[in-house]
Amino acid sequence: MDVDFSPEQRALRDEFRAYMRGIMTPDLREELAQPLATEGGGPLWRQAMRQMGSDGWIGLGWPREWGGRGYGPIEQYIFIEEVTRAGLPFPYLTTESIGPAIAEFASPAIRDALLPKILAGELVVAIGYSEPHAGTDMAALRTRAERDGDHYVINGQKVYTSLAHIADYVFLAVRTGDPETLPRHKGLSILLVPTSAEGFSFTPIYTVGDGETNATYYDNVRVPVENLIGEENRGWQVVTGQLNRERLTLMNPGTANLLYQQTVEHARNTRDGSGALLIETPRVQRLLASVYSQLRVLQLACRKQAWAIAQGTLDVADASAIKVYGYEAFLDCYRQMLEVLGPDGVLKRGSPGALLQGQLELIYRSVPVYGFAGGTNEIQRDLIAQFGLGLPRAKR
């Protein structure tokens, strides 16, 4: 079985890799190194996003009828892997999971208004699912939207709404049905809420990974009925499709592959206390071999799922399995790479003597978010058991 990219896909990857070297200017890297800038949002970041949109890269794999270049999901996966490998904090949930959901479920007016802006790099959409009392248990959410003429009026609170501080919209899960007459997972709807809407506000939550997420608040926020994504009370269908794509995108190993290559280069040029090159010591060889094999397995699994999207056969259990494996692989791989670097590997960015500009230490602190982003790993194991192994649904 040939699991490699085709010659045309490799050429496309190499072309985009060279393109990203031009996008990632020293000034942009300096902007991204500032405190709380790890997710972008600055003027040079926005300029880079618009440039990629103008040059047609953001919609590389999107269908032509959506305004893309029509290559397909595998080429779109190449784009995501390479853009993260280059070090650009790309709002991939906007383009890779929310965008397709808008294209499939939104009204023509919303599609026509928003999809071109997403492809142009001009629009960022945050996801508002988790709530303070319910965590990532979507079926337990309490944020409500009541119909009032040609608007919905929203009241409630969300937590861990990443990118809300730079987003134009929130892809918001709300309860529109009567919880007394509908099961917990029924009666949910998805609304696109402009962050400029009256009654919307947020407060920052600073993370251990030098990032920023948010608590978001909805105080009688009014949004037009046309901002409904999918049918009222049937948002669960929209959410499940979006989350399956999100889990695949979250686990792409682009950044890990780059840090692995940099760690190998460090081992090739650094000697231990006995004078031996690190790369020649059995301990380091074992560590690097372990990292390589885990990242390669993850890469192949992600590519398989990109192929499944192209075939229209993306499976719930497979997407959840990648989420669980990817999270645990990232933790293990980054830990082992830090062991190769030694004590100076844990020096933070900006510290004298920090190896790899402190990027490995930073990403290692950031990994725990993947344990619950896209749904907690405990829930993912339930989905694997139910949809992959045919076991009874977990009672919660």
C-alpha positions in Angstrom: 0.0 0.0 0.0 1.4 3.4 -1.0 0.6 5.8 1.8 2.8 8.7 0.5 1.5 11.8 -1.3 1.4 11.7 -5.0 4.1 13.5 -7.0 1.7 16.4 -7.6 0.8 16.6 -3.9 4.5 16.6 -2.9 5.1 19.4 -5.4 2.2 21.4 -3.9 3.5 20.8 -0.4 7.0 22.0 -1.4 5.6 25.0 -3.1 3.6 26.0 -0.1 6.5 25.3 2.3 8.6 27.8 0.3 5.7 30.3 0.3 5.4 30.1 4.1 9.1 31.0 4.5 8.3 34.3 2.8 5.1 34.8 5.0 7.0 34.2 8.2 9.1 37.4 8.2 11.3 38.3 11.2 8.9 41.1 12.1 5.9 38.7 12.2 7.9 36.2 14.3 8.8 39.0 16.7 5.1 40.0 17.0 4.1 36.4 17.7 6.8 36.2 20.4 5.2 38.9 22.4 3.2 38.0 25.6 -0.2 36.5 24.9 0.4 36.6 21.1 0.8 32.9 20.7 -2.7 32.7 18.9 -2.2 35.7 16.7 -4.5 38.7 16.4 -1.8 41.4 15.8 -1.6 43.6 12.7 1.1 41.6 11.0 -0.7 38.4 11.7 -3.8 39.8 10.1 -1.8 41.0 7.2 -0.3 37.5 6.7 -3.8 36.0 6.9 -5.1 38.4 4.2 -2.1 37.7 2.0 -2.7 33.9 2.2 -6.3 34.4 1.4 -5.5 36.7 -1.5 -3.1 34.2 -2.9 -5.7 31.4 -2.8 -4.0 29.2 -0.2 -6.6 29.2 2.6 -9.3 27.6 0.4 -6.8 25.3 -1.4 -9.0 22.2 -0.8 -12.4 23.8 -0.7 -14.8 23.1 -3.5 -15.0 25.6 -6.3 -18.7 26.2 -5.6 -17.7 27.4 -2.1 -15.1 29.7 -3.6 -12.1 27.4 -3.1 -9.5 26.1 -5.5 -11.1 22.6 -5.7 -8.2 20.4 -4.9 -9.8 18.3 -2.1 -9.5 17.3 1.6 -6.0 15.8 1.3 -4.5 18.9 -0.2 -6.3 21.0 2.5 -4.7 18.7 5.1 -1.3 19.4 3.5 -2.1 23.1 3.8 -2.9 22.8 7.6 0.1 20.6 8.3 2.5 23.0 6.6 1.0 26.2 7.9 1.4 24.9 11.5 4.9 23.5 10.7 5.9 27.1 9.6 4.9 28.4 13.1 1.9 30.6 12.1 -1.0 30.4 14.6 -3.7 29.7 12.1 -7.4 29.8 13.1 -7.9 26.4 11.6 -11.2 25.7 13.3 -12.7 28.6 11.3 -11.6 27.2 7.9 -11.5 23.4 8.6 -14.6 22.7 10.7 -16.8 25.8 11.1 -16.5 26.9 7.5 -17.7 23.5 6.1 -20.5 23.5 8.7 -21.6 26.9 7.4 -21.4 25.8 3.8 -23.5 22.7 4.6 -26.1 24.0 7.0 -26.4 27.8 6.9 -28.9 29.8 4.9 -27.8 31.1 1.5 -27.5 34.6 2.8 -25.1 33.6 5.6 -23.1 31.4 3.2 -22.8 34.2 0.7 -21.8 36.8 3.3 -19.3 34.7 5.3 -17.6 32.1 3.2 -15.8 34.6 1.0 -14.5 36.4 4.0 -13.2 33.2 5.6 -11.4 32.3 2.4 -10.0 35.8 2.2 -8.4 35.5 5.7 -10.6 38.3 7.0 -12.9 36.4 9.3 -12.3 34.5 12.6 -15.0 32.4 14.3 -14.7 31.2 17.8 -16.6 28.1 19.2 -18.9 28.6 22.2 -19.7 25.1 23.5 -18.3 24.6 27.0 -20.1 26.0 30.1 -18.9 26.5 33.7 -21.2 23.9 35.2 -21.2 21.4 32.4 -17.6 21.4 31.0 -17.7 19.8 27.5 -20.9 17.9 28.2 -22.9 19.5 25.4 -26.1 17.8 26.5 -26.0 19.6 29.8 -25.7 23.2 28.5 -28.1 25.8 29.8 -27.5 28.9 27.6 -30.9 29.6 26.1 -32.1 31.3 23.0 -35.8 32.4 22.9 -37.5 33.2 19.7 -38.8 36.8 19.6 -40.2 37.6 16.1 -37.4 37.5 13.6 -34.7 37.4 16.3 -33.4 35.0 18.9 -32.6 36.5 22.4 -29.7 34.7 24.0 -28.9 34.6 27.7 -26.2 32.5 29.3 -22.4 32.0 29.8 -19.7 30.0 28.1 -16.2 29.2 29.2 -12.9 28.4 27.3 -14.2 30.2 24.3 -10.8 30.4 22.6 -10.1 33.2 20.1 -13.2 35.1 21.3 -10.9 38.1 21.9 -10.0 38.3 18.2 -13.1 36.7 16.7 -15.8 38.3 14.6 -18.4 35.7 15.4 -19.0 32.9 18.0 -20.4 29.6 16.7 -22.7 29.3 19.7 -24.5 26.2 21.0 -27.8 27.2 22.7 -30.9 25.4 24.1 -34.0 26.3 22.1 -36.2 23.4 23.0 -38.1 22.6 26.2 -35.9 20.4 28.4 -39.0 19.0 30.0 -40.3 17.5 26.8 -37.1 16.8 24.8 -34.1 14.6 25.6 -31.0 16.4 26.8 -29.2 16.1 23.4 -32.3 17.3 21.6 -33.5 20.8 21.6 -30.1 22.3 20.9 -29.4 24.8 18.1 -26.4 26.6 16.7 -26.4 30.4 16.2 -23.7 32.6 14.8 -23.3 35.5 17.2 -21.4 38.6 16.1 -19.0 39.7 18.8 -20.1 43.2 18.1 -23.6 42.5 19.3 -25.0 44.5 22.2 -25.0 42.4 25.4 -22.0 40.2 24.4 -18.9 40.5 26.5 -15.9 38.4 27.6 -13.2 38.2 30.2 -9.8 36.7 29.6 -8.5 33.4 31.1 -4.8 33.2 30.9 -3.4 29.7 30.4 -0.2 28.0 31.6 0.8 27.9 27.9 1.2 31.7 27.7 -2.1 31.8 25.8 -5.5 33.4 26.3 -8.9 31.8 26.3 -12.1 33.5 27.5 -15.3 33.3 29.4 -18.0 34.8 27.3 -21.3 36.3 28.5 -24.6 36.7 26.7 -27.0 39.2 28.2 -30.2 39.5 26.1 -28.1 39.3 23.0 -30.3 39.6 19.9 -29.3 37.8 16.6 -31.4 37.5 13.5 -33.2 34.2 12.8 -31.1 33.9 9.6 -28.1 33.3 11.8 -29.4 29.9 12.7 -27.1 27.2 11.4 -29.1 24.1 10.5 -32.6 23.6 11.9 -33.9 24.7 15.2 -33.6 22.0 17.9 -31.5 19.9 15.6 -28.1 21.4 16.3 -26.7 18.1 17.5 -26.2 17.0 13.9 -24.3 20.2 13.1 -22.1 19.8 16.2 -21.1 16.2 15.7 -20.0 16.8 12.1 -18.0 19.9 13.1 -16.4 18.1 16.1 -15.2 15.2 14.0 -13.4 17.6 11.7 -12.1 19.5 14.6 -10.5 16.4 16.2 -8.6 15.6 13.0 -7.4 19.2 12.6 -6.3 19.5 16.3 -4.0 16.5 16.0 -2.1 17.4 12.9 1.6 16.9 13.7 3.0 19.9 11.7 4.5 21.7 14.7 5.7 18.5 16.4 7.5 17.4 13.2 9.3 20.7 13.0 10.4 20.6 16.6 11.5 17.0 16.1 13.7 18.0 13.1 15.2 20.8 15.2 15.9 18.4 18.1 17.6 16.0 15.8 19.8 18.8 14.5 20.7 19.8 18.0 21.7 16.2 18.8 23.9 16.1 15.7 25.8 19.2 16.8 26.0 18.8 20.5 28.3 16.7 22.6 27.7 15.2 26.1 30.1 15.4 29.0 32.2 12.6 27.6 32.7 14.3 24.3 30.4 12.1 22.3 27.9 13.5 20.0 24.4 13.2 21.4 23.1 11.6 18.2 25.6 8.7 18.6 24.5 7.8 22.1 22.1 4.8 22.5 19.9 6.7 24.9 19.3 9.6 22.5 18.8 7.3 19.6 16.1 5.4 21.5 14.4 8.7 22.4 14.5 10.0 18.8 13.3 6.7 17.4 10.3 6.7 19.7 9.4 10.2 18.8 9.7 9.6 15.1 7.6 6.4 15.1 4.8 8.0 17.2 4.6 11.1 15.0 4.7 9.0 11.8 1.8 6.9 13.0 -0.2 10.0 13.9 0.7 11.6 10.5 -0.5 8.5 8.6 -3.7 8.3 10.7 -4.5 12.0 10.0 -3.9 11.5 6.3 -6.2 8.5 6.3 -8.9 10.6 7.8 -8.3 13.3 5.2 -8.8 10.6 2.6 -12.0 9.5 4.5 -13.4 13.1 4.3 -12.7 13.0 0.5 -14.6 9.7 0.3 -17.5 11.0 2.5 -16.8 8.2 5.1 -15.3 10.1 8.1 -16.0 7.8 11.0 -16.8 9.0 14.6 -14.7 6.3 16.3 -11.7 6.9 14.0 -11.8 10.7 14.6 -12.1 10.1 18.4 -9.2 7.5 18.3 -7.0 10.1 16.6 -7.9 12.7 19.2 -7.0 10.3 22.1 -3.8 8.9 20.5 -2.6 12.3 19.3 -2.9 14.0 22.7 -1.0 11.2 24.4 1.6 11.0 21.6 2.2 14.8 21.8 2.7 14.6 25.6 5.1 11.7 25.3 7.0 13.1 22.2 7.6 16.5 23.7 8.7 15.0 27.0 11.2 12.8 25.2 12.5 15.7 23.0 13.0 17.8 26.2 15.0 14.9 27.6 17.3 15.0 24.5 17.8 18.7 25.0 18.6 18.4 28.7 18.2 21.0 31.4 18.5 24.0 29.0 15.5 22.7 27.1 13.1 23.8 29.8 14.3 27.4 29.8 11.5 29.7 28.7 11.4 32.0 25.7 13.7 35.0 26.1 15.8 33.3 28.8 19.6 33.3 28.2 20.6 29.9 26.8 17.1 28.7 25.9 17.3 26.0 23.3 15.1 26.1 20.2 14.1 29.6 21.2 12.1 28.1 24.0 9.5 26.8 21.6 9.6 23.2 22.8 9.2 24.2 26.4 6.3 26.4 25.4 4.4 23.9 23.4 4.9 21.2 26.1 3.1 23.6 28.5 0.4 24.1 25.9 -0.4 20.4 25.2 -2.8 19.8 28.1 -5.5 21.8 26.4 -5.8 19.1 23.8 -7.1 16.8 26.5 -10.4 18.6 26.5 -10.4 20.6 23.3 -12.8 19.0 20.8 -14.3 17.0 23.7 -12.6 15.4 26.6 -10.6 12.2 26.1 -12.9 10.4 28.5 -15.8 11.2 26.2 -13.7 10.2 23.2 -13.2 6.8 24.7 -16.9 6.4 25.2 -17.4 7.2 21.5 -14.8 4.7 20.5 -16.5 2.0 22.6 -20.0 2.8 21.3 -19.4 3.5 17.6 -16.1 1.5 17.1 -16.7 -1.5 19.3 -20.5 -1.7 19.4 -20.7 -1.4 23.2 -23.6 0.1 25.0 -23.8 3.8 25.3 -22.2 5.1 28.5 -24.7 6.4 31.1 -23.9 9.9 32.1 
